[in-house]
Amino acid sequence: MTEVARTAPKLHLPASRASVLAVVAQLGRLVRRWDDRRRSRVALAHLDDHLIRDVGLDRAACEDEALRPFWR
């Protein structure tokens, strides 16, 4: 996903349009971060006890993390 942003051509736009694009880009990054958190927490919630111990956590810590809202 981030490859598109890195390879996008530089745009020469008036300051107002450039600022709108910057806000849209920031919003896109925020939504990606939230989605990454959501996916990680769903995966964490589905780990079995052996894998949870393997990463150094316990079931209660995983449940607490999995129940957190994606925006936190």
Secondary structure, DSSP 8 states (H G I E B T S, - for coil): -HHHHHHS------HHHHHHHHHHHHHHHHHHHHHHHHHHHHHHHT--HHHHHHTT--HHHHHHHHHS-TT-
